[in-house]
Amino acid sequence: MLRISGRTRPIHRTLASFGTPIIKEINRLLIANRGEIAIRVMKTARKMGIESVAVFSDVDRNALFVKKADKLGPAAAAQSYLNIDRIIDTAIKSDAQAIHPGYGFLSENAKFAEQCAEAGLVFIGPPVRAIRDMGTKSLAKRIMQDAKVPVVEGFHGSDQSDGNLKAHAERIGYPVMLKAVYGGGGKEFDEKLASARNEAMKSFGNDEMLVEKFVERPRHVEVQVFGDHHGNYVHLWERDCSVQRRHQKIIEEAPAPLISTDLVEWQLKVAQGEMLPLKQEQIPLNGHAFECRVYTEDTKGGTFMPTAGRLDYVSFPTNARVDTGVVSGDEVSVHYDPLIAKVVVWGANRAVAAAKLDAALLGTRISGLPTNIQFVRTILVHPEFAKGNVYTDFIPDYQAELFSEVHQSDEELAEGAIGLALLSRPVHPVGPFQQIPFFRLNHAAQQTYKLGEKEVTLSFLRNDNIEVSFGDQKRCVKHSDVVMNEHSIRYTLEMDGRRWIAEVIRLPNSALICGSGQAEYSTSTVNFIEESTAGSAGSIQHVQAPMPGIVEKVLVNAGDEGSYTLQGRLSIVFTWEKC
């Protein structure tokens, strides 16, 4: 089944030789990707009058980006978004003139770009040769050196003998890095080199190596370069992607161009033979921008365990640009990267932009799965981050501070308990006693709530005043301006001279409370690892995996010896896509 939308323009097909870039008018575009990037491409294509064809896996059948789709393959990525033959066949059958690969998946696959050209399809991305050159580290370094671009000191020549590589390592000075061209030091060099060669051969079918000086506290900086078919090139300045976990970006920042650039629109125009919209001097800098990647993962203790399941509630702020592929009720699958959104802000300077990002994240409401939002907010207020002292090991180096136990403030406890109390009021009260909740004739009504490890008692006084007790402490809080609907309640609180607005969102099995912080109070808890001592001493009756995933191998059989024999033995191997 094929669903498409947009206005139709005449199709002009042109053939191109294998080595010549294909340039043609595009009126229908297949997007070989999913989630937020698919939606971003669709949005721009629709603005330009280009129809979008989205391919989707079984798992993504009900995803937000599936609006005009021709079904493609089963759920596993290797059989859908990475299936080159099926994607190209779908593009041809849907009368698309071009394929946009988005990022990840096939976007840097030279074979895919090559086969697009062979099929007469425009590949929205770099030419085949550029993709190949970028994929070979030694050749990429040689190209950079020829262009007088500084590179890390090292060796990437043709003499690949162990002795020559070791001589260059000693010339550069230890420590050094050994890298597979296609993908310690000192007395351990020979052993590490042999291991690296073996791994390279298994992964890439080539054991060619390069040696580079080890850079301590490196920064991950990218420069975006744009070119057209007329010999015009511009750069869009640099972006720092140094704040990472497991070598994946969490925060990106950049000095911001003065003008608002839709790079997807640039891509589609260039693919149709148009010239770049701007020259370099027309892209000055103005202010600072941040982008935060929002993942569904458990950040406690620095584990960053990916999570899967239902997103009960999703709401993003209007004071930031948000690229997302999810809405309330969507499922996050174990088959794909748990990235659910990118939040982008701009400010007059770095400090202002960081404050805006913090405010945008505070205004983001997500329930059902844990996210990295609060963790990113912790990074934003770290003094070294504020100074701009970021590098790729920033998170592990400051782990003790970034993952220190966070205790709820009195304001958060107060807004949580009062929110739960307000939630118990009927939306449409009948009679005076329902209009005045917790009313007592001769004494103040009391209600106690268990919020995490804390018990909070509310005593309802007169004139909208509430006495809030946290153990031995008592504080007076005034609540006002209560606005209720079927799904949420907004209310204003005042305590110790501070006034703020909070909100409680009604969910099927929990309440999401947002204001000074964000907390979800559920009627049930989930234990990731559960052990029972019901059997013999020390036996494990039930074990649950620390994260959802795909079982790759089972290394035990029915009838194997019990827990004493199996203890410490590898039993199951399971994976998560790009975790």
C-alpha positions in Angstrom: 0.0 0.0 0.0 1.3 3.4 -0.9 0.1 6.7 0.6 1.4 10.0 -0.6 0.4 13.7 -0.3 1.4 17.0 -1.7 0.9 18.7 -5.1 2.2 16.9 -8.2 4.6 18.4 -10.8 5.7 16.8 -14.1 8.3 14.1 -13.7 11.4 14.7 -15.9 13.6 11.6 -15.8 17.3 11.8 -16.8 19.9 9.1 -17.0 23.4 9.6 -15.8 26.5 7.5 -16.1 27.9 5.8 -13.1 30.5 8.4 -12.3 28.3 11.5 -13.0 26.0 12.9 -10.3 22.4 12.6 -11.2 20.5 15.9 -11.3 16.8 16.0 -11.9 13.6 17.7 -10.8 12.2 16.0 -7.7 8.5 15.8 -7.1 8.5 12.6 -5.1 11.0 11.7 -2.4 11.5 8.4 -0.5 12.8 8.9 3.0 14.9 5.9 4.1 14.8 6.6 7.8 12.5 6.9 10.8 11.5 9.1 13.7 12.3 12.7 14.1 14.6 13.0 11.1 11.9 11.5 8.8 9.4 14.0 10.0 11.9 16.9 9.6 12.5 15.9 5.9 8.8 15.4 5.3 8.0 18.9 6.7 10.5 20.6 4.4 9.5 18.5 1.4 5.9 19.4 1.9 6.8 23.1 2.1 8.6 22.7 -1.3 5.7 20.9 -2.9 7.5 17.6 -3.0 5.6 14.4 -2.1 7.1 12.2 0.7 7.1 8.4 0.7 8.0 6.9 4.1 9.2 3.4 4.5 8.6 1.7 7.9 9.2 -1.5 9.7 6.5 -3.6 11.4 7.5 -2.1 14.8 7.1 1.4 13.4 3.7 0.7 11.8 1.9 3.2 14.2 4.7 5.7 14.6 4.2 9.4 14.1 6.3 9.6 11.0 4.2 7.0 9.2 1.8 9.3 7.3 2.3 8.3 3.7 4.0 4.9 3.6 4.8 1.9 1.6 5.4 -0.9 4.0 8.9 -2.3 4.0 10.2 -5.4 5.7 10.0 -6.8 9.2 11.1 -5.0 12.4 14.8 -5.8 12.7 16.9 -2.9 11.2 19.0 -5.1 9.0 15.9 -6.3 7.3 14.2 -2.9 6.8 16.0 0.5 7.0 19.3 -1.2 6.0 17.9 -3.3 3.2 19.4 -1.6 0.2 17.6 -3.7 -2.5 14.2 -3.3 -0.9 14.5 0.4 -0.4 15.6 1.1 -4.0 12.9 -1.2 -5.3 10.3 0.6 -3.2 11.5 4.0 -4.5 11.2 2.8 -8.1 7.8 1.3 -7.6 6.5 4.5 -5.9 7.8 6.7 -8.8 10.2 8.6 -6.5 13.1 10.4 -8.2 15.2 10.7 -5.1 16.1 9.0 -1.8 16.9 11.0 1.4 18.8 8.7 3.8 18.6 11.0 6.9 21.4 10.2 9.2 22.7 6.9 10.5 21.5 3.7 8.8 22.5 4.0 5.1 23.5 7.7 5.0 27.2 7.0 4.9 27.1 3.8 2.9 28.9 4.2 -0.4 27.4 1.0 -1.8 23.9 2.4 -1.3 24.8 5.8 -3.0 26.3 3.8 -5.8 23.2 1.6 -6.3 21.0 4.7 -6.2 22.9 6.1 -9.2 22.7 2.8 -11.0 18.9 2.8 -10.6 18.7 6.4 -11.9 17.8 7.8 -8.4 19.2 10.9 -6.8 21.0 10.2 -3.6 20.5 13.2 -1.3 24.0 13.4 0.2 27.7 13.5 -0.6 29.0 11.9 -3.9 30.0 8.2 -3.7 33.7 9.1 -3.9 33.5 11.5 -0.9 31.7 8.8 1.2 34.4 6.3 0.4 37.2 8.7 1.1 35.7 9.6 4.5 35.3 5.9 5.4 39.1 5.3 5.1 40.9 7.1 7.9 44.3 7.0 6.2 43.0 8.4 2.9 40.9 11.0 4.7 44.0 12.2 6.7 46.0 12.4 3.4 43.3 14.5 1.8 43.2 16.8 4.8 47.0 17.2 4.8 47.0 18.0 1.1 44.5 20.8 1.9 46.7 22.1 4.6 44.3 21.2 7.4 46.1 20.3 10.7 45.8 16.7 11.7 46.9 14.7 14.7 50.5 13.6 14.5 50.9 10.0 13.4 51.6 7.5 10.6 49.2 6.3 7.9 51.6 5.2 5.1 51.9 2.1 3.0 54.7 0.3 5.0 52.5 -1.7 7.4 55.2 -3.9 8.9 55.0 -4.2 12.7 58.6 -2.9 13.0 57.8 0.3 11.0 54.6 1.0 13.0 56.5 0.5 16.3 59.3 2.9 15.1 56.7 5.6 14.3 55.1 5.1 17.7 58.4 5.6 19.4 59.1 8.7 17.2 55.7 10.2 18.1 56.0 9.3 21.8 53.8 7.1 23.9 50.9 6.9 24.6 49.6 6.3 21.0 46.4 5.1 19.5 46.3 2.2 17.1 43.3 2.4 14.7 42.1 0.2 11.9 42.3 2.2 8.7 38.7 1.2 7.9 37.0 1.8 11.0 48.5 1.4 24.8 52.1 1.6 24.0 55.5 0.8 25.5 56.3 -2.9 26.1 52.7 -3.9 25.3 52.9 -2.5 21.8 53.4 -5.8 20.0 50.5 -7.5 21.8 48.1 -4.5 21.3 49.1 -4.3 17.6 48.4 -7.9 17.0 45.0 -7.6 18.8 44.1 -4.5 16.8 45.1 -6.2 13.5 43.0 -9.2 14.4 39.9 -7.1 15.3 40.3 -5.0 12.1 40.5 -8.1 9.9 37.4 -9.6 11.5 35.4 -6.3 11.2 36.6 -5.0 7.9 38.5 -7.7 6.1 41.6 -5.5 6.1 44.2 -5.3 8.9 45.9 -2.1 7.7 46.6 0.2 10.7 47.4 3.8 11.4 49.3 5.2 14.4 48.3 8.4 16.1 49.5 10.4 19.1 47.1 9.9 22.0 45.3 13.2 22.7 44.3 13.8 26.3 41.0 15.5 26.9 40.1 15.8 23.3 37.1 17.8 22.0 34.8 16.5 19.4 34.3 19.4 17.0 32.5 19.1 13.7 32.4 21.5 10.7 29.5 21.3 8.3 30.5 22.0 4.7 27.9 22.4 1.9 28.6 22.2 -1.8 26.6 22.4 -5.0 27.1 21.1 -8.6 28.4 24.5 -9.7 31.6 24.5 -7.7 30.3 26.6 -4.8 31.1 25.7 -1.2 30.3 27.2 2.1 30.8 26.1 5.7 28.2 26.7 8.5 30.8 27.2 11.2 31.7 24.6 13.8 29.8 22.8 16.5 31.2 21.2 19.6 29.8 17.7 20.4 32.2 16.9 23.2 29.6 16.1 25.9 29.0 12.4 25.2 28.1 9.2 26.8 29.4 5.9 25.3 30.8 8.0 22.4 27.3 9.3 21.5 26.5 13.0 21.6 24.2 14.3 24.3 24.7 18.1 24.0 25.8 19.9 20.9 26.7 23.6 20.9 27.7 26.1 18.2 28.1 29.8 17.5 24.9 30.4 15.6 24.6 31.7 12.0 22.8 35.0 11.8 20.2 33.6 9.4 17.9 30.7 9.9 19.0 27.9 7.6 16.9 24.9 6.6 19.6 22.5 5.6 17.2 19.9 4.3 15.8 22.6 1.9 19.4 23.3 0.8 19.9 19.6 0.1 16.8 19.3 -2.0 17.5 22.4 -4.0 21.1 21.3 -4.7 20.0 17.8 -5.7 17.8 19.5 -8.3 20.8 21.4 -9.8 20.2 24.8 -8.0 23.0 26.8 -6.7 23.6 27.3 -3.0 21.2 29.9 -1.6 24.0 31.9 0.1 27.6 32.8 -0.2 30.1 32.5 2.7 30.0 36.2 3.5 26.2 36.0 3.9 26.5 33.6 6.8 27.8 35.7 9.7 27.6 34.6 13.3 25.1 35.9 15.9 24.8 34.4 19.4 25.0 30.8 20.5 22.9 27.7 20.0 22.5 24.4 22.0 20.9 21.1 21.0 20.1 18.4 23.5 19.3 14.8 22.6 16.6 13.3 24.7 16.9 9.6 25.2 14.7 7.1 27.1 17.3 5.7 29.4 18.1 5.2 33.1 21.0 7.5 34.0 21.3 6.5 37.6 24.9 5.8 38.6 26.1 6.4 35.1 24.7 3.2 33.7 22.7 4.9 30.9 20.6 1.7 30.5 18.2 2.1 27.5 14.6 1.5 28.3 11.7 0.4 26.1 8.0 0.5 26.5 5.0 2.9 26.3 5.3 6.7 26.6 2.2 7.5 28.6 2.5 11.2 28.2 4.7 13.5 26.0 4.6 17.2 25.9 7.3 19.6 24.7 7.6 23.4 25.4 6.7 26.0 22.8 9.8 28.2 23.7 12.2 25.9 21.8 12.5 24.1 18.5 11.8 20.5 19.1 12.4 17.7 16.5 10.6 14.6 17.6 9.1 11.4 16.3 6.9 10.5 19.3 3.6 11.5 20.8 1.7 10.3 23.9 0.9 6.6 23.7 3.8 5.7 21.4 6.1 2.7 22.0 9.9 2.9 22.2 11.2 -0.2 20.7 14.3 -2.3 21.6 15.1 -2.5 17.9 16.3 1.1 17.5 18.2 3.9 19.2 16.2 5.2 22.2 16.5 8.8 20.9 13.1 10.4 21.0 13.7 14.1 20.5 16.1 16.9 19.9 15.6 20.2 21.8 17.2 23.3 20.2 17.5 26.8 21.6 19.3 30.1 20.7 20.6 32.8 22.9 22.5 36.1 22.6 25.5 34.3 24.3 26.5 30.9 25.6 25.2 31.6 29.2 21.8 32.8 27.9 21.5 29.9 25.5 22.3 27.4 28.3 19.6 29.0 30.6 17.1 28.7 27.8 17.9 25.1 27.2 17.5 24.4 30.9 14.1 26.2 30.9 13.0 24.2 27.8 14.0 20.9 29.5 12.2 21.9 32.6 9.1 22.5 30.5 9.3 19.1 28.8 6.9 16.5 30.2 7.5 12.8 29.6 6.0 10.0 31.5 6.1 6.2 31.3 9.8 5.8 30.7 12.9 7.4 32.4 14.8 9.9 30.4 18.1 11.7 30.5 16.5 15.2 30.9 17.3 15.8 34.6 20.9 14.5 34.0 21.4 17.0 31.2 20.1 19.8 33.4 22.7 18.7 36.0 25.4 19.1 33.3 24.2 22.6 32.4 24.7 23.9 35.9 28.1 22.2 36.4 30.8 25.0 37.0 33.2 23.4 34.5 30.5 23.2 31.8 29.6 26.8 32.5 33.3 27.8 31.8 33.2 25.8 28.5 35.7 23.3 29.8 34.1 20.3 28.0 35.8 17.3 26.4 34.8 13.7 25.4 35.5 12.3 28.9 33.7 15.1 30.7 31.0 12.8 32.1 33.2 10.0 33.4 35.7 12.5 34.9 33.0 14.3 36.8 30.9 11.3 37.5 30.9 11.7 41.3 29.3 15.2 41.0 27.0 14.5 38.1 25.6 11.3 39.6 25.5 12.3 43.2 22.2 11.5 45.0 19.6 14.1 44.4 17.2 14.9 47.2 13.9 16.5 46.6 13.7 20.1 47.8 11.0 21.3 50.2 9.4 23.1 47.2 9.2 19.9 45.2 7.8 17.9 48.1 5.2 20.7 48.8 4.1 20.9 45.2 4.0 17.1 44.9 1.8 16.6 47.9 -0.5 19.5 47.1 -0.8 18.4 43.5 -1.9 14.9 44.6 -4.4 16.5 47.0 -5.9 18.6 44.3 -6.0 15.6 42.0 -8.4 13.9 44.4 -10.9 16.7 43.9 -13.7 15.9 41.4 -13.3 17.9 38.2 -17.0 18.8 38.3 -17.9 19.0 42.0 -21.4 18.4 43.2 -22.5 20.2 46.3 -20.6 22.5 48.8 -18.6 19.7 50.4 -17.1 18.6 47.2 -16.2 22.2 46.3 -14.3 22.6 49.6 -12.1 19.4 49.7 -10.8 18.1 53.1 -13.2 20.4 54.9 -13.7 19.7 58.6 -16.2 21.6 60.8 -14.1 22.0 64.0 -10.5 21.2 63.1 -8.0 21.3 60.2 -8.2 18.2 57.9 -5.0 16.3 57.4 -3.7 14.1 54.6 -0.4 12.3 54.4 1.4 11.3 51.2 4.4 9.1 50.7 6.7 10.8 48.1 9.7 8.6 47.4 11.4 8.1 50.8 9.6 11.1 52.4 6.3 11.4 54.1 4.6 14.7 53.7 1.6 15.7 55.8 -0.8 18.5 54.7 -3.0 20.3 57.1 -5.7 22.3 55.3 -6.2 25.7 57.0 -8.4 28.6 56.1 -8.0 31.1 53.2 -6.2 28.6 50.9 -3.4 28.2 53.4 -1.8 24.7 53.9 0.6 23.7 56.6 3.1 21.3 55.1 5.0 19.0 57.5 8.3 17.3 56.4 9.2 15.2 59.5 9.9 17.8 62.2 9.8 20.8 59.8 6.6 22.7 59.2 6.1 25.3 56.4 3.1 27.4 55.5 2.1 27.3 51.8 -0.6 29.3 50.1 -2.2 27.9 47.0 -4.3 29.8 44.5 -5.4 30.2 40.9 -6.4 26.6 40.5 -7.4 25.7 37.0 -8.7 22.2 36.3 -9.6 20.2 33.3 -10.1 16.5 32.6 -6.3 15.8 32.3 -4.4 18.3 34.4 -4.5 20.9 37.1 -2.4 24.1 37.2 -2.0 25.9 40.5 0.1 28.7 42.0 2.0 28.2 45.2 3.7 30.7 47.5 6.2 29.6 50.2 8.8 31.7 52.1 8.2 34.6 49.8 8.7 32.6 46.6 5.8 32.2 44.2 5.7 29.7 41.3 3.3 27.8 39.1 3.0 24.0 39.2 1.0 21.4 37.3 -0.2 17.9 38.0 -1.1 15.7 35.1 -3.5 12.9 35.5 -2.3 9.6 34.1 -3.8 6.1 34.1 -1.7 4.7 37.0 0.2 7.7 38.2 0.5 11.5 38.5 3.2 13.6 36.8 3.9 16.7 38.8 5.9 19.6 37.3 7.0 22.9 38.8 10.2 23.4 40.7 11.2 20.0 39.4 9.5 17.0 37.8 8.4 13.8 39.5 6.1 11.0 38.8 4.3 9.2 41.6 3.0 5.8 40.6 0.8 3.3 42.3 3.2 0.5 41.4 6.9 0.1 41.3 9.1 -2.0 38.9 12.1 -3.9 40.2 14.7 -4.5 37.4 16.4 -7.3 39.3 14.4 -9.5 41.6 15.8 -12.3 43.7 13.9 -14.7 45.9 15.2 -16.7 48.7 12.3 -19.0 48.7 14.4 -22.1 47.7 17.6 -23.4 49.2 19.9 -20.8 50.6 21.6 -18.7 48.0 19.5 -20.0 45.1 18.1 -17.6 42.6 14.5 -18.4 41.7 13.9 -15.5 39.3 16.2 -13.1 37.5 15.1 -10.2 35.3 17.5 -8.4 32.9 18.7 -5.0 33.8 17.3 -3.6 30.5 15.0 -4.7 27.7 16.7 -6.1 24.6 16.9 -8.8 22.0 18.1 -12.2 23.0 21.0 -13.1 20.7 22.3 -16.4 22.3 21.1 -18.8 25.1 24.2 -20.6 26.4 22.4 -23.0 28.9 20.0 -25.8 28.3 17.0 -27.2 30.0 18.2 -29.7 32.6 21.5 -28.0 33.3 22.7 -28.1 36.9 21.2 -25.6 39.4 22.3 -22.2 40.6 25.5 -23.3 42.4 26.9 -24.6 39.1 25.6 -21.8 36.9 26.6 -19.0 39.3 29.2 -16.8 37.5 28.6 -18.6 34.2 27.6 -16.6 31.1 24.0 -17.8 30.4 22.3 -15.4 28.0 23.6 -12.7 25.5 21.2 -10.0 24.6 21.6 -6.7 22.8 20.0 -3.3 22.3 20.3 -1.3 19.0 23.0 1.3 19.4 22.9 1.5 23.2 
